[in-house]
Every structure is written in structure tokens, then in C-alpha cells.
Amino acid sequence: MALYRDQQVTGQKYLVRATSQGFVSHNNISCACAKPSTADDVRAVVLDMSAMNKVLEFNHDKETVTVQTGITFEALERTLLEYDMSLPGVVIAPQLSAMTLGAAIVTSAHGSSLVGPATVAAFLQSALLVDGTGDIHTLENPAELLEGSMGMLGVVTEVTMYVQAKRKMAVRQMQAEDFDLVADLRDIIDNSEAMALDVTWNPTAGMYQARVWHETDEAARGDAMNAFMHPPADWLAALADRVHADQVDIHDREGHMCEIIGELSHFPAFVHSPDQHPDDGTPPDTAIGWLNQMASAGCRTAPEPAHEAGAGAGAKAGAGGAAGHAKHGKAQQQPHRSAAASHSCLLGAAKWTPHELAIHSQDFSAWLADARAVLRHARGCPPFVLNFRFVGESDAPLALSSGRQVVAIELSTLSSHRASAAGFPLKHSRLHEELLQMTMCKYGGRPQWAFATNRLLVGAPCAVRDLYGPAFDKFMDQRVSYDPAGLFMPPMWEDIVEKRPGTYYPGCAARLDCFCMADEHCGPAHRCVPGEEFPEFKVCAPSEDRSKHEL
Ligand SMILES: Cc1cc2nc3c(=O)[nH]c(=O)nc-3n(C[C@H](O)[C@H](O)[C@H](O)COP(=O)(O)OP(=O)(O)OC[C@H]3O[C@@H](n4cnc5c(N)ncnc54)[C@H](O)[C@@H]3O)c2cc1C
């Protein structure tokens, strides 16, 4: 309220963003970054929600919990399990359990579910929102307003959400050749009575791995934990050098990435404690454990900050909070301060860059055919595999699945910090860039707000705004009524609204800030060329594509 008043009275401009100490976002929407041209006039304020991590009330009878939104999924689930409860739904938790509940709600973060919503917002009973004028709103059934709102309505400080009795899952892991991928997935969805499904597709190996989730008896033996972030330590220790060697081998003569991805796909997706392996009657390809411990994982080794839980209906615990002031931000910074990532974890061992686009599920088969066509041009192994998750339709205007059921396609990449700092583009950038632009522009694929780089949001050949149709304007009307002075509106949002062109400078494509328009955007030894299958999209390719001549 003080900032709003000051802005009204003195004209001093503010830019306010909520975040947490473990924040992992990868674009400028989440950053309190003023544009260089306005930086001297704008004061950026970062609200650190990390200490607002308390469980305030647990109501066993109503099966609800009231929490402050700086709590992480990991901490909340741990507390709920102490009361034999768990997060609601099936797989609603994002894969990284260190995310805060508040961030997940407003970024439309999701898991994967075949039976009901895959997002936490859908399970909110109420929320407290401090808006851009300092007013406090108690919102009932706030999903439609908050999901995908990216913190632009104000700060969500507290939510009451439904929870459920803890659930044990049996997750079958299947691996198969990908000839009939769509038919295979259709068969699982239609005939297996699975509650959730998520799939990793490795097109260069011609294989996919599907994890098929069924509920099982609570008494079944098994305490499987998601092991995705934690491959063996010696393997992680060598990863940075191997990924560097791969990225500088621009013509892919040495095949490092094929080995890395091959090895990665053989590490177990879940691990059981030695005395908690499922009993002999359980098929060997099946892991058993508590739902959310299997759904998401963290990188942190240090314990979470203490939190308190009241037992039984009506119990109350204290609340806390912290606010800090940041210096003027700079435009196009990559806000990558990942306390969640350490070298004992996949995320910290090399440069992991998130990319996710969501397409209408009815287009999946056609999309897959186009993706295969693009990837047919791969010589060697690109530094990414594709993950598919299934998210039901949402009514929220800017939710990832607003107005349609989607398949969320993740194409996150593995690269080298050292090679990237030296200006090398992503290995096989031409394929990755063609896939991204094809998915976004031919299939209306929406970038996940917090799981996308700047160039998907501003400067892509088709505007993000258009991917939401009239829902975008609906959100803009809501935004103005909650934040008339635009305190919570990041400059990048203005670029999205105005459909402004991207930021171009030498090497901008290599830094994932633009899709190239000229050779100089691509970094050393690369040039800007039309895509192989979709020449309307420009991509960066090695200057001398010797791989072709050598075939
Ligand atoms: C390894 C990894 C795995 C991921 N897996 C998934 C996944 O499985 N599914 C998926 O959908 N996404 C996934 N993501 C992306 C994810 O959605 C975002 O990274 C996440 O939302 C950011 O969480 P954070 O706690 O770091 O948020 P922050 O960066 O702190 O916040 C994200 C945005 O939310 C706003 N915000 C945060 N808290 C509040 C609040 N209380 N009130 C109002 N606004 C707020 C911030 O201002 C910011 O704009 C993944 C990301 C990583 C790095």
C-alpha cells in the first residue's frame, strides 16, 4: 500500500515481484528487471516469500490445509504425510519439489493426470491476495483468477487447499520402440485405467519410456522416491566436462551426447530403501511408493526451514514474512540463482535450460509426425529428449491449458556453462529451434510461463498473446482492476502485450534471447538458415555442415 501511495503522490515508479530464495525461473517475467532506458526511474522491489512457509491450519474433518504460499511442495507434503494426508489429486506437483506453492499456482505449473486436474490451483478452496493497491482480498474458489496470472494481480500470501488421505501408487515403467507411439499411448489411456501417465521420448534412439500410474494398497511394501535429479555421484562429477566436449564438437564427430543420454535413460527413475523393495508378487518393472514422493524430487540436501503444523481442526500457528529491496534491474538478465541446484544434483552438474510448450491434445498425432520429420535430420544425438505430460482443461484465462486439454511437451536442454559462456550455441540448435517454432506457430503451442526462455515469450515468429485468443484480453481487464498502477507488471509483459519484436544483438540466438534473423545472431562458426522441414522458420546451423557431406 505504501508503494502504491508513494507512486500516486510522488510519481516514483516501482516494480514488485514475489519470489523465494530457491527460485529457478528462466525468463524475465519472473524478474524484477527494469528496462535500461527506465532503470534510473524505477525502484525494483523483491518480496522474498521464503520465510512465509508456515502451515497455519490443518482441518482433518474438512480435509483442508491453510498454508502460507512460500512453502515448498516438498515441505508441505512432508507435513501432510505426518498426518497421513497428502497433496490432492493425482500428479499435480511439478517435478521440482523445491518450488513454492505460490509460484506453482500463478505460473500454472503442473504434473500429469488422466483423471482430473493436473494443477494445484484447481484444488484451492480460497486464497488471500494483496493487490497492487494494498487491498487484501479473500477469494473463494480462486483458481480461475489466479492460475497463470504470473503474480500480476498482486501477492498471494495464503491459501486454503483441499488435501486427501495419503495414497500409494504403483508405477509401471515401460520401454518400447517408438514406431507406434501414439497408438501405444492411446491404448494405455483407454484400456489400462491408469490415473496418470508421463512419457519420455528419445527419438534418436527410436525409443520411449512411459510411466503408468495406478493406485495401490496402502499396505503394499515400497517407499519409492523419484530419483531423476540424482544420478550416481561419479557420473555427475564427470558430466560438466563431457557436456562441454559435446558442445564444442559442433559437427558431432565424437558422439558424447549419445552416450550421456543413453546412460541417463538407464538410471532408475525411482529408488526404494533396501528394506522396502516391493514384494515378489510385484512385477519387476513396477515401483511402489507414496504418490508425491514419486512425482517430484528436490536438489537440496540442507533441511527446509522449520515449519509448524497444528493438529486437528482449528489449530493455528504463527505467520512470518520478509521483504527486501533490490537494486534497479537490467533488462534481459537471466534470473538464474538456483539454490535448488547443487553439484550433487543433475540440475547443478551442467546447464539445464527448461523449455515447455503445450498443444491441444487432439493435435498430438499430427505434431508427432512433424516432429519426426524435423528430427530425421539429426546426425548424432541432440542434447534433449522430449517429455509428454497430460493436463486437463482449465477455465483460467492464462492457464497453460486454458480452454483446452493439452499435452505439455518439454524439450529441456543440457549444455555446458563453459561452452555457452564462450558463445557456443546449443548443440543441434537447428533442430531444437525448428521444433520450438513449429510447435508454437503451427500448433499454437503455448510456452509454459516459467518453463520457457525469453525468446519464446518475446520475438518468436508468432506472438504469445495470440495463442490465448480473447482470454488474453479478459486477463488484461482483470489485471487492471487489481493492479491499476502496474506495480506488479514486469516490463516483459508490456512487450508481450504489444507484440514487440525480440532483442537482437550479436550472439542473441546462442544466448536464447532471440531466434536468428542474421548470421551474427548465431555465435561462432554458425549461420542463420531456413529450417529443413519448415523453411519459414530461421535456425542457427554450423557454418559448414560437414556432417552431410560425410554421410
Ligand atoms: C528442474 C525444474 C523442473 C520443473 N518442473 C516443472 C514441472 O514439472 N511442471 C511445471 O509446470 N513446471 C516445472 N518447472 C517450471 C516451474 O513452473 C517454475 O520454475 C516455477 O514456477 C518457479 O518456481 P519458484 O518457486 O522458483 O518461483 P519464482 O521464480 O519465485 O516465481 C515464479 C513467478 O511466480 C511469481 N510468484 C511467486 N510466488 C508468488 C506469490 N506468492 N504470489 C504472487 N506471485 C508469486 C513470481 O513473481 C514469478 O513471477 C520446473 C522448473 C525447473 C527448474
The ligand as a Gaussian input file, in Angstrom:
#p B3LYP/6-31G(d) Opt

LIG

0 1
 C       14.024000     -28.526000     -12.612000
 C       12.722000     -27.868000     -12.900000
 C       11.632000     -28.674000     -13.058000
 C       10.412000     -28.103000     -13.336000
 N        9.376000     -28.921000     -13.461000
 C        8.189000     -28.397000     -13.771000
 C        7.073000     -29.235000     -13.919000
 O        7.168000     -30.448000     -13.751000
 N        5.888000     -28.678000     -14.263000
 C        5.786000     -27.332000     -14.437000
 O        4.708000     -26.866000     -14.757000
 N        6.813000     -26.513000     -14.268000
 C        8.008000     -27.010000     -13.955000
 N        9.058000     -26.171000     -13.813000
 C        8.864000     -24.731000     -14.016000
 C        8.184000     -24.107000     -12.815000
 O        6.818000     -23.943000     -13.050000
 C        8.770000     -22.785000     -12.410000
 O       10.162000     -22.879000     -12.473000
 C        8.310000     -22.452000     -11.016000
 O        7.001000     -21.996000     -11.015000
 C        9.186000     -21.472000     -10.371000
 O        9.120000     -21.731000      -9.003000
 P        9.881000     -20.829000      -7.989000
 O        9.424000     -21.251000      -6.626000
 O       11.317000     -20.865000      -8.247000
 O        9.235000     -19.434000      -8.398000
 P        9.646000     -17.939000      -8.558000
 O       10.610000     -17.730000      -9.629000
 O        9.949000     -17.400000      -7.229000
 O        8.241000     -17.393000      -9.052000
 C        7.725000     -17.634000     -10.321000
 C        6.753000     -16.499000     -10.633000
 O        5.686000     -16.543000      -9.709000
 C        5.571000     -15.302000      -9.025000
 N        5.249000     -15.609000      -7.639000
 C        5.924000     -16.435000      -6.817000
 N        5.310000     -16.503000      -5.626000
 C        4.232000     -15.709000      -5.702000
 C        3.204000     -15.361000      -4.800000
 N        3.163000     -15.853000      -3.577000
 N        2.262000     -14.502000      -5.207000
 C        2.289000     -13.978000      -6.444000
 N        3.238000     -14.275000      -7.347000
 C        4.188000     -15.127000      -6.985000
 C        6.917000     -14.646000      -9.154000
 O        6.838000     -13.255000      -9.058000
 C        7.342000     -15.108000     -10.511000
 O        6.793000     -14.290000     -11.494000
 C       10.292000     -26.704000     -13.499000
 C       11.404000     -25.892000     -13.327000
 C       12.606000     -26.455000     -13.025000
 C       13.800000     -25.569000     -12.849000

